[in-house]
Amino acid sequence: MSGTLPLDTQTPSRVLVRLLRNQPEQTGANNVLPESVLWHVYCELRRRGEDGADRAFVHSMKQLHRRRSLGSVDLPSTDTDPDEHKLIDDPMIAELWRAYKRCICAQRTGPAAQLLRDIESRL
């Protein structure tokens, strides 16, 4: 899986879990938010009923958020998929995700950290 969207639903779960744990390697050359890649992988694993998808998603998001907060890596900050929050059946998590992405795109990592904690508590 190259980390581009949309997600291929034929990808084996073990590959998706590996991507979720290792995070997508991207630079500013690829305009897809790495958070979006993780979200799509998480939503697919959740749809498949994979155990531990919630925990792995939150862990990877925290690592990615830490990297973004430090500014040590050139990560994209343009939302190329503004409707991806609709991939999940829980409207509260969907709205939290949408707000999180807005903060990330505006480079407001402080409020985004609180939203990430809210997402974690909902999962």
N, C-alpha and C positions, 0 to 999 in steps of 0.2 A: 504494500500500500504506500503510495507516494505522499500522502498527507494532503492531497487536494480533495476538494469537495465536488460533487456529492459522494457520500460513502457507498461503496460497493457492498450490497447486502449478501453477496456470495462469499465474502471474505470469511475464513474460518475464525471462530471465536478466539482461539489461542493467539492468532495474529493480532486481533483487536485488543486483547488483554495486554499483550506485549507492548503495543503502541501506547496504550493508556499508561502503562507503568514507566515506559522509557521516554515519553513525550516526543512529539514531532520535532525534528530538527529543521528549523527554518531560519532564514535570515530575511532582511528587508526586501530581498529580491522577489520573494513570493508574497503576494498581498493577502493571503489567507491568514486570519488570526489563528495562532496556535491554539488558543482557547476554543475556537470554533471546531477545530479538528477533534480536540478532546471531547467536546460536547456531542458531536456527531457519533463518535465512538461509544461514548457513555450511553447515549440514547439507544443505539443499536444493541449494546450488551444488555441494557435494561429490558428492551423489548424481547430479547431472547431468554430472559430470566436468569442471567448469569449471576452466581453468588459472588459477592465481594465487589461488584461493579461500583456501588456507591462509595465504598471506602477507597477504592483505587482512584476513582475520579477526583474525590476531594483531596487526596494526597498529591496527585499530579497537579491539580489546580493550585494548591498551596505552593508547591515547588516553582511552578511557572510564575505565579504571582510574586514570589520572592525575587526571582530573576528579573522580572519586569520592574519591580520597585527599586532594585539596585541600579537599574539602567546599564548594566554591564554588557548586555547583548542587544543587538539591533533587531527588535521584534516589530512586526507590522502593527499598526494601530488604526487601520481602516476596516470597518465592518463591511464585508462583502456579502453577507447573508443576514439582513435585518429581521427575517422572519423565522430564523431557526429555533427560536424559543417555542414555537408551536410543535416541535417534534416530540414533546413530552406531554403526557396526559394530566399532569398535576398543574393547574393554572397558577398556583402560588409560586412553585419552583420556576415555572416559565417566566413569570413577571420578574422574579428575583434575577434570573439569568439575563433577561433583557436589560435590566437596570445595571447589572454588573458589566455587561459589554459596553454600555453607554459610558460608564465611568472609565473603563480601560481605554476606549477610543478617545476620550477627553484627557487622558493621562492623569486621572485622579485616582491614584492607587490607594489612598487612605480610605475614602468612602467605599471603594471596591473591596477592600479587605473586610469591612463590616458586612457587606453584601455576601461575600464568600462565607463568612461565619454563619450568616442567616441561612444560606443554602445548605451548609453542612448540618445545621440543626434540623432542617426540614427533611433531610434524607435519613 
